[in-house]
Amino acid sequence: MSGFLDVIKNIFGALLNMNSAVLVPIFLLIIAMLMGAKFSKALRSALTVGIGFVGIACLTDLFFTVLAGPAEAMVENWGLSLNIIDVGWGPLMSAIWALPIALLMLPLFLVVNLVLIFIKFTDTMDIDLWNYALCFYGGMYVYTASEHNVLLSLAAFVISELIVLKAADVIAPKTEEFFGLPGLSFPHVVSISFMPIGWLLAKVLDRIPGIKDLDADPETLRKKFGVFGEPAFMGFVIGSVIGFLAGNSISEALYVGIAMAAVMILLPRMVSVLVEGLTPLSEVIRNRIQKWLPGREIRIGMDTAITIGHPATLAASVLLVPISLVLAAVLPYNHTIPFADLESIAFMLCLITPYVKGNVVKLVIIGTFIIAFVMLPVSTLTGPLVTDIVKEAGMFSLPEGFGTATMVTSFLDGANPISFIVYKIFSLFF
């Protein structure tokens, strides 16, 4: 039996070691062929999707890498000494995959997704493996805190999946229209977790005089201020300011600005390439499913990485890096040093952006509120849980230079409200 489990683990391990630029096109090609697409058309589209993913990955890596240095410098220069360090989603996800229960969660997600489609609970067919994995968080918190109660852990995982798929259906019309991505939805637990809070705060801001009529979307800024309102200029200015705040030299700070300007311009273009390849394949898949399920509008579930390239999302996420560190320093209840996940704030904002119509100012206000009253408290509360997960996986290690830290957390991914609320509900049973 252990030999069989090792084989399964190796298969899943091989899949997870594949880059999204390889894995998603392969899945799309296989599914499109099974749905009756011509091989030449399916291959061309799958390759185009892969090219788009490579472009997006290169630019998001540039975005994250360039911001990582200033973020680290700010933590050191501002003398933040708290006892929980944000190590980001990477170590947490690696630890989760190292635990045996992940082998049950992965196929369970697909089975549950198909059942939910046939019983008409959801209209989303999620084909992104990392979307599956993000739903693991709630189940894994239950798994370690309950001392390995498998049934409760799997139940928490399934509940997380139900919430995410249904939420993706509910917001799909809005995301389809705003991002110009027909037939796609985004069952991404981290991004979806923050969307209801953002939606509610957007409603509040729309009732406040002076803010409700403020036009601060990229297109309006471009019309009002010419070159000074263009995404490239905004990226340059914001990036340069971040560089100077981090104590960089003039040359280094200006490079951060140029890099941010490049991302602001090039990332949306790479998304367009991906969509060019994705559209014909998603149409084939949806048409075939709709023949099997007449009257249904089935959407393809994808990662929100496709949406983070919006100029408003990028501009607001960069501005929120120093804001996050200031909040961490001054909020009395906080024990978390935001660090690795600072570069991923765009994933918190991306599904909120449509509800503020791309308004950068409103996004920054909403983001500040979420970080202060949701992300920092939850990341502090999940610190012991995340620490237990990475310890159990044999991966616990603290980054050098954080002498006061005794625990690790994930400031963004691990602090997503859906996973935390599911965990707290299930904790009543153990």
Secondary structure, DSSP 8 states (H G I E B T S, - for coil): -HHHHHHHHHHHHHHHHS-HHHHHHHHHHHHHHHTT--HHHHHHHHHHHHHHHHHHHHHHHHHHHHHHHHHHHHHHHTT---SEEE--HHHHHHHHHHSTTHHHHHHHHHHHHHHHHHTTS--EEE--HHHHHHTHHHHHHHHHHTTS-HHHHHHHHHHHHHHHHHHHHHHHHHHHHHHT-TTEE---HHHHHHHHHHHHHHHHHTTSTTTTT---SHHHHHHHHGGGGSHHHHHHHHHHHHHHHTT--HHHHHHHHHHHHHHHHHHHHHHHHHHHHHHHHHHHHHHHHHHHSTT---EEE--GGGTTT-HHHHHHHHHHHHHHHHHHHH-TT--EE--GGGGGHHHHHTTTGGGGTT-HHHHHHHHHHHIIIIIHHHHHHTHHHHHHHHHHTT-----TT-TT--EEE-SSGGG-HHHHHHHHHHGGG-
